[in-house]
Amino acid sequence: MVSVRQAQTLGCKEALFTLGERPEFRYQAARDALQVLGFNSTLEYLAHIARVVFDETGILPQINAGTMSREEVDLLRPVSALMGIMLESS
């Protein structure tokens, strides 16, 4: 797998973040990992990682995180150049 830093050296300008809808609701392993990392939700963690990617590389995060509440969209808006949704998720 190519890291974001490697992608940057290859001229990558955007990083797509795609995930299942709220995996922490379905999988104990996701809940456990979030707890260890200090986050309450996958979207909270995603907002953090998207910010780190942009701040450290300048690569623009594009987020496809499924259906979200208004508050969740507002959480991700400052750290995402673009947010999308798969048709089957709507």
Secondary structure by P-SEA (a helix, b strand, c coil): cccaaaaaaacccbbbbbbccccccccaaaaaaaaaaccccaaaaaaaaaaaaaaaccbbbbbbcccccaaaaaaacccccbbbbccccc
